[in-house]
Amino acid sequence: MADRSLLVSGGALGGAPSSLQADGGFVVTTTSLLPHTRLPLHAHERASLNVVLAGHYEERIGARRAVVPPGACVVKPGGVTHANVIGDAVTHCLVVELDPARLDAIGTRSTVCDDVRLLRDAAFGLLAVRILREVRSPDTVTPLALAGLALDLVAVASRAALASGPGAEPRWLRGVVDRLTRAARGGPVPTLHELAYDAGVHPAHVARVFRRHHRTSVGEFVRARRAEHAALLLAETDRPLARIALDLGFADQSHFTRSFRQRVGVTPAEYRRCTGTSFRACARPATVSAGDR
């Protein structure tokens, strides 16, 4: 397998530099890939955390296949051979890589980078946007800020891995998640009792098991997924903000703006300027090494 794969020493394929010098323990790379792009078998030299900002792609590792949606984080140890197939929308990702010394230091507290993981947590998207803002508007404090945010990302991933580790997710919970995801995309929002009725369990059990597996409440889950879907619409369409607010179930555009800013840290209009039609100018593949400035 190794002789048929490409070893990438930094960032990602598809326009980012193929070789980067990691200083200060972290390398941050942004990438933008066109729909239906196929990335051949390759491996990254360093352990990495890849957060999808908008769009989606399929991760292929051996016989394993997994679709990585917006707001999700893929963790991979260095040297894992994999291929990627981009979905039907332009996909924007943020990749944080760890050099061996930093990985060893983190390894005394967390083993999150010891295995391939697909993780979901409402904090991933928020942290990724904050990192992106630092990369886009660097100053003398940026290396320090990036190092702190990258550590925050590793910590969130570590806790998400711990939460998802013990015990498989019950089948009924997958149905709950599917229904909530549809609600976040503009469908009717079910009550806890409706979810419990469909699942055949008590409402308190739904709430308790849902929080254990997803590290958030049912309501917060819907709000986070709604923000993720709004981010995708802002990045990939020219749909007016008022229409997005209406389509996703917000009371009005002001409610949409307040909610989105609380969760993402920027207004919908600001997010669209950075990841929408002007993404190639505003968010071209770029690399900043924490500590190298």
Secondary structure, DSSP 8 states (H G I E B T S, - for coil): -GGGSEEE-SS-SSSS-S-----TTEEEEEEEE-TT-EEEEEEESSEEEEEEEES-EEEEETTEEEEE-TTEEEEE-TT--EEEEE-SS-EEEEEEEE-HHHHHHHHTT--GGGS-EEEE-HHHHHHHHHHHHHHHS--TTHHHHHHHHHHHHHHHHHHHHHHHSSS---HHHHHHHHHHHHHHTTS----HHHHHHHHTS-HHHHHHHHHHHHSS-HHHHHHHHHHHHHHHHHHH----HHHHHHHTT-SSHHHHHHHHHHHHSS-HHHHHHHHSTTHHHHS-S-EEEET--
